[in-house]
Amino acid sequence: MKKLVVCMALVSLAFMDAKAQVEYKVITSVESIVPSGLGRSRIISANEEKNFKDYTTTQTDDDNSRNKSDRGEIRVKDFDETKLLNFYNIAGIRFQNIAANDAVITSKINTMVAEGWELAFVSSAVESDAGKDDAQGIFITRYIFKRNK
């Protein structure tokens, strides 16, 4: 009898987990790699939600339709912006700035975890100096968190 009760409890837990909904949140850090410290570095976190379907159309060979809404409607005006330091200053690369950014990003991650989020994925990319005439560049990282609703 005890085995039957335990088995039924395990089966019901399995069904509860299968129905559990998960929500995701993306936090982005943008760190400037512009020489002389002229760029801007930030952590960006949107506070409002958008439905991608509102900005999606299906394209066909004989259909030149545009998105249903103006691109301005896609913009998020409610977001948090956390300052970070630039990788470079006038003297060159600043390792102290990188360590400071790591501390701030770690604080953000720890806060998200304390709020019930789990760091699920991290994706990063660089658009760097492309030569003599290109003094622009960023290092961007997306932190993708998830939690059960």
Secondary structure as GFF3:
##gff-version 3
##sequence-region A 1 149
A	DSSP	alpha_helix	2	19	.	.	.	ID=ss1
A	DSSP	beta_strand	22	32	.	.	.	ID=ss2
A	DSSP	three_ten_helix	35	37	.	.	.	ID=ss3
A	DSSP	beta_strand	41	46	.	.	.	ID=ss4
A	DSSP	three_ten_helix	52	55	.	.	.	ID=ss5
A	DSSP	three_ten_helix	71	74	.	.	.	ID=ss6
A	DSSP	beta_strand	79	84	.	.	.	ID=ss7
A	DSSP	beta_strand	88	89	.	.	.	ID=ss8
A	DSSP	beta_strand	92	93	.	.	.	ID=ss9
A	DSSP	alpha_helix	95	114	.	.	.	ID=ss10
A	DSSP	beta_strand	118	127	.	.	.	ID=ss11
A	DSSP	beta_strand	138	148	.	.	.	ID=ss12
###
